C-alpha cells in the first residue's frame, strides 16, 4: 500500500514509530532545559532591541484628512483664563459649579447638570463614608451649519489625579469655549464637560450618555444630548506654570487610542513649543536607555489596566481619548502666569480643529503599539515575536512531559499495537484533571465572588476585612492540597503538568492580545513556577521542600507585594527606614487590591477578575501538583496503569507489557549512550 | 466665435508636422472638466476644476459647451469658514465659486459610468441637453481631470476607479463615432502620465502633471481655511492662462514651455505629441 493512500491516523502512527521521530523526541526530552534557556535568552534580546532606532519606527500621520497644523491658531485670551481662574480659586464644589454655570450661559452654550452617587464596595481607608456623590456640569456648543450627528468632548475635571484643584484646566476650557463660540467652521458639536470625583463622575456621565448602566453608580439621566462621540480630550493642569505636557494614553484594560490621535497631540504641542512626555521627561531625540526606560514605563502604566485618567473610561467603548496633563513646576517664575497655558490652549485649538476636519472615525493607524518616546512607536508586528519565543519553552516542556508519559510506546518498536496502524491509547487520568481544575478554579471563584457575597449581606466592607478574607481563602486553598496529600502515578502527573502548561500558554496568548504588558508580566511571574514544579518523590525531600517554599514565595499575592515594594522603594528617599518602606508597600498592595475590586464593579476593569480566575488557578495547579506524592518511582516494576484502567480502554494483555514502564526510561533521564537503545 | 480665440487648442508639431498642423480644422470648442474627488480634505481638486472652468469660460467657451463634473461639497461644507465660496489662492483674490457657475454633474452623479456615457454619447433619452456632449467631427474638446490617481487609474469619489484602458477605449469610440476633431487631455493627479499611456486614437494631445511613479503635490495651503488650496501643475497652468486672451496667438509650444521644469513643479510634466500620422512617439519635453 502506498504511503499517501493511508488514512491519517495510520500515517501518524507510522511517523511516531519512525527513527526520525525517536531521535527528535530523545533530543527534546534530554535537552528541554537547554533549549528553553536558549529561547528565553533569544526572547529577552528580542525585547531589548525593540526601542532601538533601527527597529522602532518613526511616528507618522496615517489619516490625510486630519490636516494637522495647517490652519493658524489664534487663541490668545489670557484675560479670560486669569479671570475665571481667580473666580474659581478656593471655592468648594457647589460654588464652583454655579460659577461655571454662569460662565457657560454667558458664552451662550446649552448648560446642563447631572447628579450622581456611587457606592464603593470596598471603602478605602481615607474615606469616611462608602457612598460618594457629586455633580457634573456640561455645556454644548452646537455646530452652526451641521446636524447634530457627531460630538467632540472637551473635559476638565475639578481635581487632577493627584488631588490638587484643576482651576487652570477648567479656566482654559472655559476660555476656549468662549473663543470657539465665535467660529463658524464647526462640523461637530463640542461638549465642554466638567466632572467631579475623578473617574466616578466621568463614568456616571458616560454611562448616562451612552445608555449603559454600571451597577453601583446611580446617576440622573442627561437632559442635554449630542451625537456619537468621536474623540475625548481631557485637560488637567495642577498649576499654570508647567515644564512638560504629559500625554496619557493608556485606557482601562490596556486599550489604546488610535496612534494618529497621539501624533496629532504630540505634533501640535511641539509646534506650540510645549515639550511632551509619556511618563518620562525625555521626548526629543532620546538615547537608547531613555527609550528603553520609556517603553518599560509605558508598559508598567498599561499593565494593571486600571484607569490612569478620565479619558481611560471612554476607551473601553472604543472612543479615542487622551489626557493632557501639565507636569513639573518651573523653579523660577518668569513672565506671566499664563505663559504656558496659552500655547497649550492654542495646541488644543489645533487639535480640535484637526478632528473637526475628519469625516470618518480614525481607522488608518495602529491600535496596538508601544511608545518608547513621543515620536517613535513599536508596532504589534515587532513585539509579538519575542513574546512567542518566550512562550515556546512552555510548549516544549508540555510536549516533553507528554512524550515521557508515553515512553514505552516510543521505545519498543517491535511491539505491534492491537489495531494495525493506530497508536496505543494511553488512559488519560480524567478524574485527576477534573479534580485539579475544580480545586484551582473553585478557589479562584471564591476569591472572586466571595467579597461580592459579603457586600450584599453587609452593605459594604472595609479594606482590612477584604484583605483578611482574601488571605484566608488563599491560605485555605494552599493548605488543602498539602494536607490531603494525593498520590499519583508517574504518567498521570506528567499528563497533568502537560495540561497545565498548555492552559497557561493559551491564557498568556489570550492576554497578549488584550493587554500586552500584562501578558508579559504574567509570563515572567508564572513561567518558571509552572515549568519546574514536580511532585515529591522524584528528587530528595530537601530539594522538594525548597521548591515548595519558593513556589509559595512566587504566588500571585506575593508578586503583587513585590511590585508594590519595588515601586515604593524606587520612590522613597535613600535614607528612609526599611520598616517604613515595607509598611508602605503593604499598604499600597492592600489599597491596590481594593482599587482593583472597586474598578471591577464600578468602572469595568477586569484585572481583579483575571487575577482571581485566570492567574490564581494556574498557580494553584502548580501548587497542587507539587503537593502530590509519587506512588512509585518510575524505575520500579508494576508502576503502570491498573488492569481495570486498561480494560476500560479496551486494551489487552499484550499491550500491558508495552505500557509498563521499563528501565529503558533511564535513557531519557540522562544516562549515557542512548543510541544503542534506539538503533533498533 | 473667432477661430483664433481657440489658439490655445492649435496643435504645434515639430518640424516634420508643422506644415500639416498650421491650418485649424475645427468649428466649435467644448470642454469636459472633471473633479473626481469629494470630501473636505480634497478642497484643492474642486478649486483646480473651478479655476479651469473660469479660465475656459473667460476665453470664450459658453456654459452650453462645458460639462462640469464636481462633488460640489466644498462651498457649503460645515467646515468652510467662508461659506458659499471656493478660493484658489491664499490671497483669496478670486472666488471661483461665483454667481455664474453651472455644475452639470454634482455630488454622487460624478461616476465613472456617467463620464464614459458623456464622452461616448450613450445617454438615456431623458438626460437633458445641458448634460450631453453634443460634439461632432469638427469639435475640439478640452478634457481636464483632477483627483487622486495611481499607476493606470484615477480614483472617483472614494469608491470607484477609472482605468487608462477604459479611457483609451472611450476615446477610440469617440473617434469612430466622429465625435471629435482634436482632444487636449490635461490631467493633474499622482502618476498622471499613466493615464494616457494606452491612447491609440489619433489627434489627441495629452499633458500630465507627473510621471509614472511620481506624486503631484499641492502648491500652498490656506492657513485661514485650513486646507491645501491649489495644486502645483494647475497653479502654473492657470498662471499661463491668465496671460492669454481671446486675441492672443499663443501656441501649444508656449503652453508647454510655460509649465516649469521639475523645480518648482516638483514633478515632471509630460507632453505627448499628437498621433496624427499614426506614429506614436512620446519624448518628455521637460
Contacts between the chains, C-beta under 8 A, distances in Angstrom:
chain1	res1	chain2	res2	distance
A	64	B	41	6.1
A	65	B	39	6.8
A	65	B	40	7.3
A	65	B	41	4.3
A	67	B	41	5.8
A	67	B	226	6.4
A	67	B	227	6.5
A	67	B	228	7.7
A	70	B	221	5.0
A	70	B	223	6.7
A	70	B	226	5.0
A	70	B	227	6.7
A	70	B	228	7.4
A	71	B	223	5.8
A	71	B	224	7.2
A	71	B	225	7.3
A	71	B	226	3.1
A	72	B	223	4.3
A	72	B	224	6.8
A	143	B	78	6.0
A	144	B	78	7.5
A	145	B	76	7.8
A	145	B	78	4.5
A	145	B	83	7.0
A	146	B	78	3.8
A	183	B	81	7.3
A	184	B	81	6.1
A	184	B	83	7.3
A	185	B	78	7.3
A	185	B	79	5.3
A	185	B	80	6.7
A	185	B	81	4.3
A	185	B	226	7.8
A	186	B	78	7.1
A	186	B	79	8.0
A	187	B	77	7.5
A	187	B	78	3.8
A	187	B	79	4.9
A	353	B	226	6.5
A	356	B	79	6.3
A	357	B	40	6.0
A	357	B	41	6.4
A	357	B	79	6.4
A	357	B	226	7.1
A	359	B	39	5.6
A	359	B	40	6.8
